[in-house]
Structure formats: C-alpha cells, structure tokens
Amino acid sequence: MIEIKVINDLETAKELWNELSPNENIYDLWDFRYCFYKYDTQPLYFYTAYDGPRAVALLPLQYNQELDCLEFFAENFMDNNRPFFVSGYEYLTDNLYNQDFPYPAKFYDLDGIDQFTRSLPLEDYIYFIDIHNFKNIEDYFLQAFPNGRKRSHFEKMCTPKNLDFKVIKNDFNDLEVIMDLSVNRFGEESYLRTEKERQPFYDLLKLPLNWQLVSIAINGRKLASSLSVIYRDTYFYLIGGWDLSEAPNILKYLTKANLELAINNRTKIFNCSVGDCNWKSYWHMDKFAQYKFIKLK
C-alpha cells in the first residue's frame, strides 16, 4: 500500500533526494541546489511516497514565505524540475501533484517527461543545440545555416575584425566581472545584484565539477564573460554578462567561444537554459518544453 508523507527535516530531505534523484542533469544534484537554498532557506515540504518502508517517489517542495506558495526546492534558478521515482513507480505522478496542499502551489520549469506534465500549460522552452556529431565549429555553421550567403553573414557577425580581441579561459576571478557586467547591462532585472544572489555562484565553484569560465577582452577590457559547467555530456551555459558599447556583437563572440569549447570537449548538448532572451533563436537552436502547474487554494 502506498502512503505519502511530508518530510520537513533538512537532513532527511537530503537523504531522500540523494536516494531518489537520477542525477541526470546539473539541476538534479543536491549540492548544486543547496548552494542556492542555504542563502534563502524556506520550510521544506518533501512529499514522499512510501511502499511499505521504502521511499519510491519524491515531490521536493519548499514553502516560499514571501510569495505564500509551495514551489520546487531552490526553484529560483532551476530548470528541469520534476518528481523523482524508483523505476516502476512513475504512475504516482498524478497522485503527487494532486495532494491537498496547505498553500497555493506554483511549480515552474517542469520537464514534460510524462503524460501528466505534458497536459499542463506550457511555460517556456529550454534552448539547446545537439552537437554530438560536430567535430568543429564549422560543422555547426554548416548545419544551422545551409544557405551559404546566410551562413557567411552570421559567421562574420560572430568573428571580430579590426579589434584587439582576446578569449580568456578559466580565470575564475572573473566571476565578479560576470556579475558586474550583468548588473550594468540589465539593472533591476539582473538576478546578480545583491550579495544574497551572488554568493551561491561563489559556492558553486567550490563543488568538484567541470566549470568553464570564458571572458572576452576588447582593447584590453573584459566586456563579456560567462560561467558554464560540463556535466554528463552536456555543456550548461549558465550565466553571463556583456557590454555592447565597444562591440555590438560581443554576445555572439561569447556564445561562439562557448559553443566551440563545448564541441572541443566532445559534449553532446549545448544547453542555454530557459527563455529565448532575444538572442537564442538567432543561433537556430532546438527547444525542449517546460511546463507550469498552478493550484490555488
């Protein structure tokens, strides 16, 4: 008989997560999410299905006290949210989502890997490029732009001319550069304005993962920078900042440098996270749907 219990204790929640998470992508890792959670702690509501004494499914939630709603654990920066299951217990999806929650439930960036989730309202898309067959950046341009004239035009836009141009890799002191560039570019819309928002990324770099930090210097000034991570054959292009004042195409230079790095590292997917952000469609990326679940009291 299946029984669903709500776990509120952090240590027990961590044990359940590590027991049931498939660790398929970077957002499945407890240590990754915890870097964000510990600077914005919220009461935990880990809905856990037990078959006898055995935990077989997990819907990992937290109560966002400011927004007065249940949301996924450390949801603010995360994509690919989903319940976790022991194989054979995926049929419990509907049951987990249809609990009598004590607060409004607002779950975003849900993976549509099951029929129930795909029946929910579409929220947005994760943008990505399948690069597993590419040997070099030229292979990407050939596939993405079969029209030679359009390909040549886009390649020129991605290649600086008449500039003192330098790509700098893995100077991790540039994490501050990313954040400052983001704030200068996006102002109040930047998610890297406060110490509370910035600190998780310093903590992330302490995790034993394959981090990739790329900066672009023009005339000796670092005008674009990004932080990425390689995990299980996927290159996650996570955060970036840029200044267009001296080079209007500098975001294209930065993206090309990261895409080339992803190809050279023999990764299979170049993942650019949720939302087009008015630039990803120019790269002819594929899309993976993300859904939302809203249940008001």
C-alpha positions in Angstrom: 0.0 0.0 0.0 1.3 3.4 -1.0 1.5 6.1 1.8 2.5 9.7 1.2 4.3 11.5 4.0 5.5 15.1 4.1 9.1 15.5 5.2 10.2 18.8 6.7 13.6 17.9 8.2 16.6 19.1 6.1 18.8 16.1 6.7 16.1 13.6 5.9 15.2 15.6 2.9 18.8 15.5 1.7 18.9 11.7 2.2 15.7 11.2 0.2 16.9 13.5 -2.6 20.2 11.7 -2.9 18.5 8.3 -2.7 15.9 9.0 -5.4 17.4 11.6 -7.7 18.6 10.2 -11.0 21.4 12.8 -11.2 20.8 13.1 -14.9 21.4 16.8 -15.2 23.0 19.6 -13.1 19.7 20.6 -11.5 19.3 17.0 -10.2 22.3 17.5 -7.8 21.5 18.2 -4.2 24.8 20.0 -3.8 24.1 22.3 -6.7 20.6 23.3 -5.5 21.8 23.6 -1.9 24.2 26.4 -2.8 21.1 28.5 -3.6 18.8 27.2 -0.8 21.2 28.0 2.0 21.0 31.7 1.2 17.3 31.7 1.0 16.1 29.0 3.4 12.4 28.1 3.3 10.4 25.5 5.1 10.6 22.1 3.3 7.6 20.1 2.1 9.1 17.0 0.6 6.1 14.9 -0.4 7.4 11.3 -0.3 5.6 8.2 -1.4 6.4 5.0 0.6 5.7 1.5 -0.5 5.9 -0.1 2.9 9.2 1.1 4.5 10.7 2.0 1.1 10.7 5.5 -0.3 9.6 5.2 -4.0 8.7 8.7 -5.2 9.5 12.3 -4.2 8.0 15.7 -5.0 10.6 18.0 -3.4 8.9 21.3 -2.4 9.5 24.3 -0.2 7.2 27.0 1.1 8.1 30.4 -0.2 7.1 32.6 2.7 7.3 35.8 0.7 5.1 34.6 -2.2 2.9 32.4 0.1 3.1 29.4 -2.1 4.7 26.0 -2.5 7.3 25.7 -5.1 10.1 23.3 -6.1 13.1 23.1 -3.8 15.5 26.0 -4.6 13.4 26.8 -7.6 14.5 30.3 -8.3 17.5 29.5 -10.6 16.5 26.0 -11.7 15.3 24.3 -14.9 14.2 20.7 -15.4 12.1 20.5 -12.2 10.3 17.1 -11.8 9.4 14.5 -9.2 11.8 11.6 -8.7 10.8 7.9 -8.9 12.1 4.5 -8.3 11.6 2.7 -11.6 8.1 1.3 -12.0 6.5 3.9 -9.7 6.1 6.7 -12.2 2.3 6.0 -12.2 2.3 8.0 -8.9 2.8 11.3 -10.7 -0.9 12.3 -10.7 -1.1 11.4 -7.0 1.9 13.5 -6.0 0.6 16.6 -7.9 -3.0 16.2 -6.6 -2.3 16.4 -2.9 -4.3 18.6 -0.6 -1.5 21.2 -0.4 -1.7 23.5 2.6 -0.8 26.5 0.5 -1.2 27.5 -3.2 1.1 25.5 -5.4 3.1 27.2 -8.1 5.6 25.0 -9.9 7.6 26.3 -12.9 10.1 24.9 -15.4 8.7 21.4 -15.3 10.1 18.8 -17.6 7.5 17.3 -19.8 8.7 13.7 -19.5 5.3 12.2 -18.7 1.8 12.5 -20.0 0.5 14.3 -16.9 3.1 17.1 -17.2 2.6 17.5 -20.9 -1.1 18.1 -20.2 -0.2 21.2 -18.2 0.1 24.8 -19.6 3.2 25.5 -21.5 5.5 27.9 -19.7 8.6 28.3 -22.0 11.3 26.3 -23.6 14.9 25.3 -22.8 17.0 26.2 -25.8 19.8 23.8 -26.9 21.9 22.6 -29.8 22.6 18.9 -30.4 26.3 18.9 -31.1 27.2 15.3 -30.7 28.0 14.9 -34.4 30.1 18.1 -34.7 33.9 17.9 -35.0 34.4 21.6 -35.0 32.5 24.9 -35.1 32.4 24.9 -38.8 30.2 21.8 -38.7 27.7 23.8 -36.6 27.6 26.6 -39.1 27.1 24.2 -42.0 24.1 22.5 -40.3 22.5 25.6 -38.8 22.8 27.7 -42.0 22.6 25.6 -45.1 22.2 28.7 -47.1 25.7 29.8 -47.9 25.0 33.5 -48.0 23.2 33.5 -44.6 25.9 31.3 -43.2 28.7 33.7 -44.3 26.8 36.7 -42.9 26.3 35.1 -39.5 29.9 33.8 -39.3 31.1 37.4 -40.0 28.9 38.7 -37.2 30.5 36.1 -34.8 34.0 36.9 -35.8 35.6 40.2 -34.6 37.6 42.3 -37.1 39.9 45.3 -36.6 39.7 44.8 -32.8 42.3 43.9 -30.2 40.4 40.7 -29.3 41.2 38.0 -26.8 39.4 35.0 -25.4 40.4 34.3 -21.8 39.5 30.8 -20.3 39.1 29.8 -16.7 40.3 32.9 -14.9 37.8 32.3 -12.1 38.5 35.7 -10.6 36.3 36.9 -13.5 33.2 35.7 -11.7 32.9 39.2 -10.3 33.2 40.5 -13.8 30.2 38.5 -15.0 28.1 39.8 -12.1 29.1 43.5 -12.6 28.5 43.3 -16.4 25.1 41.7 -15.8 24.1 44.5 -13.4 25.4 47.2 -15.6 23.5 45.7 -18.6 20.2 44.7 -17.0 19.9 46.9 -13.9 17.0 45.9 -11.7 16.3 42.9 -14.0 19.6 41.3 -13.2 19.5 38.3 -10.9 23.0 39.1 -9.7 22.5 42.4 -7.9 22.7 41.5 -4.2 25.2 39.6 -2.1 22.4 37.1 -1.4 22.0 36.5 -5.2 25.8 36.4 -5.9 27.1 34.2 -3.1 25.6 30.9 -4.4 27.8 31.1 -7.5 31.0 31.5 -5.4 29.9 28.4 -3.5 29.2 26.6 -6.8 32.8 27.0 -7.9 33.8 25.1 -4.8 32.0 22.0 -6.0 34.2 19.4 -7.8 32.5 19.9 -11.2 33.9 20.7 -14.6 33.5 24.5 -14.5 34.2 26.6 -17.6 34.6 30.4 -17.3 35.1 32.3 -20.5 35.8 36.1 -20.9 36.1 38.3 -23.9 38.6 41.2 -23.8 38.4 44.0 -26.3 41.2 46.5 -26.4 42.4 45.1 -23.0 39.0 45.5 -21.3 36.9 42.5 -20.3 33.5 43.3 -21.9 31.8 39.9 -21.8 32.1 36.9 -19.5 30.2 33.7 -18.8 30.1 30.7 -16.4 29.3 27.3 -17.6 29.6 23.7 -16.4 30.1 20.4 -18.2 28.0 17.6 -16.7 27.2 14.2 -18.2 28.0 15.2 -21.8 26.0 18.4 -21.6 27.6 21.9 -21.6 25.3 24.1 -19.4 25.8 27.7 -20.5 24.6 29.1 -17.1 25.1 32.9 -16.6 26.7 35.7 -18.5 27.2 39.5 -18.7 28.2 41.7 -21.5 28.8 45.4 -22.5 27.8 46.2 -26.1 29.3 49.7 -26.1 32.6 48.9 -27.9 31.4 45.7 -29.8 27.7 45.4 -30.6 28.2 41.7 -31.5 30.1 40.8 -28.4 27.4 38.4 -27.1 27.8 36.5 -30.4 31.6 36.3 -29.8 31.0 35.0 -26.3 28.4 32.4 -27.4 30.6 31.2 -30.3 33.6 30.8 -27.9 31.4 28.7 -25.5 29.9 26.6 -28.3 33.4 25.9 -29.7 34.6 24.9 -26.2 31.6 22.6 -25.8 32.4 20.9 -29.2 36.1 20.6 -28.4 35.2 19.0 -25.1 33.2 16.4 -27.0 30.0 17.2 -25.2 26.7 16.2 -26.8 24.3 19.0 -25.9 24.9 22.8 -25.7 22.3 23.8 -23.2 21.4 27.5 -23.0 18.6 27.3 -20.3 15.1 28.6 -20.4 13.9 31.5 -22.5 15.0 33.0 -25.8 16.1 36.2 -24.2 16.1 37.9 -27.6 19.2 36.1 -28.8 19.0 32.3 -28.8 16.7 31.9 -31.8 19.4 33.6 -34.0 21.5 30.5 -33.4 18.8 28.2 -34.8 18.5 26.3 -31.5 16.2 23.4 -30.8 13.7 23.7 -28.0 12.6 21.5 -25.1 9.3 22.4 -23.5 8.9 23.4 -19.9 5.5 23.5 -18.2 3.9 25.0 -15.2 1.5 23.7 -12.5 -0.7 26.2 -10.7 -3.1 25.0 -8.0 -4.7 27.8 -5.9 -6.4 27.2 -2.5 
